[in-house]
Amino acid sequence: MYPLILKREATKTTNKTPAEIKNARQSVESDGSSKSYSLIPAMTALNDAKDMTLKDGDIPLFVVERLAFAGNDGRPEVPLFTEKGDALTSYERLQMGSSTLPKEPSIRTTSLLDVLESMEKGTRPAVGQLQLYGNADDVLKADEILSQ
């Protein structure tokens, strides 16, 4: 994810910039990396986020309020879903085990560039808790490919 942050030259490093971003910037500058990638959102994600204006190369992300998972180290992870359907499915699974959650989830739509910009500026609290969750079918396909 960090090369996406570093691709934009206009952002300056400040004392609030997380150490991971500073280290990634130094790494890219020292090895002269010139690779670039394009992220293309799924049509379903674009349809689910039709109310927001996305910049070129940006993808929508869906955040379910009150939804967090336990990470490998036991610390909470706040999932950023690339598909609204996956966000809803995860909420429904969590809701089955809890009688205190509302029937309908509150889903907030943001974008990858907004998240990255807040990371660059150091304005996003608990940045270490954020986790990107790809489309469930894509994750299963990747697992299948890697296990061969």
N, C-alpha and C positions, 0 to 999 in steps of 0.2 A: 504494500500500500504506500510506502514512503516515496518511491519514485514518482508517484502521482503528485505528491505534495511538492517535491523538489522541482517538478517540471515548470512551475510558474516562477519566473525570475523576480517578479515585483515584490514578493514577500520578504521582509527583512527578519532576521533572527533577533529576538528580544530576550530579556531576562525571564520572560514568562514562557518562552518556547520550550516544550518538553525536551529532555535530554535525548530521547530516542530520535527526534527529528533532527537535532543538531548533529548527532552521530551519523545519521543517514546522509545528511547533506555533505558532511566531510568525506564520507565514503565515496559518494558519487563524484565529488570534485576531484578526489585523488586518483580514481581509476579511469576517469574520462568516459564513463558509460554514456552511450548515445542511443540506447534502446528506447523505443517508444511503443506503447500499446494503446489500443482503443477499446473502451468498454461500451458494449451495446446492450441496452436494457431490453428485456423481453417485452413483447407487445402487450401482454396482460399487465405487466407492471406499469407501462405507459398509460394504459386505459384506466387503471386504478388510481393513478396520480394525475389524471387529466385536469384537475383544478389548479395544479401548480405549474409554473413556467420553469422548464429546465434549460440550462445553458447547454451549448453544444458539448458533447462528450460527458455529460452528467447522467447519473442514473438515480431513480427514486429509491428511497429506503423507507421502510415501514417499522415504526416503533410502537409496541403495545405497552400502554401504561400499566404498571404493577406487574410486569412480567420480567423475571430474571431467572437465570439458571445457575446452578452451582458449577464452578469451573473445576478443573483437575486439582487445583490447590485449595478448593473449598470456598474460595472467594466468589462473590456474585458476579455474573456476567450479564450485561444488558444486551440482548440481541437486536441487531439491526438487520431486518429481513429485506431481501431483494424482491420478494413476492408477497403481496398482501394475503394471498391464500395460505401461505405457510405460516404467517403471523397468526391468522385466525385459527388454524389447526393447532398450533402450539398453545394458544390461549384456551381452546376447548379441552385439550388434554389436561392442562393445569386446573381448569375449572372442575373437572370430574373429581379431583381429589380435595376440593375446597368448597365449603358451603358459604364462605364469606365474599367470594368474588362476584361482582355484578354479572348478570346474564350476558349483557352485551359489552364487549371490550371497547376501550377508548384507544383508537389507533391514530397516531400522529404520523404525518408524512413529512419527510425531510429529504435531503439529497446528499449524495456522496461528497460533492464539492463543498456543501455547507458544513458537513462534519469535518472534512479535511481542513477547511479554512479555520474553524474554531480550534482544531488541534494545533495548527500553525501559530495562531495568536495566543494559545495557552488559555483560552476562555472557556473551554469545555471541562467542567468538573468531572472527576473520576474517569478520565480518558482511558485508563487501564482496564476499566470494566466493560468497555464496548467490544462487541464481537460481531463481525459480519457473518450472516447466515445466508448461504446461497440457496438456490432453488433445490428442494428436496430431491427431485428426480435427477438433477445434475450431480448432486453429492453422491447419490447411490451409484450413478454411472461412473463417476470418478473412482469410487471405492472398488467397483468391479474391474476397472482398467488397471488400477494399482495392484490388485491381488493376483493378476495374471503373471 
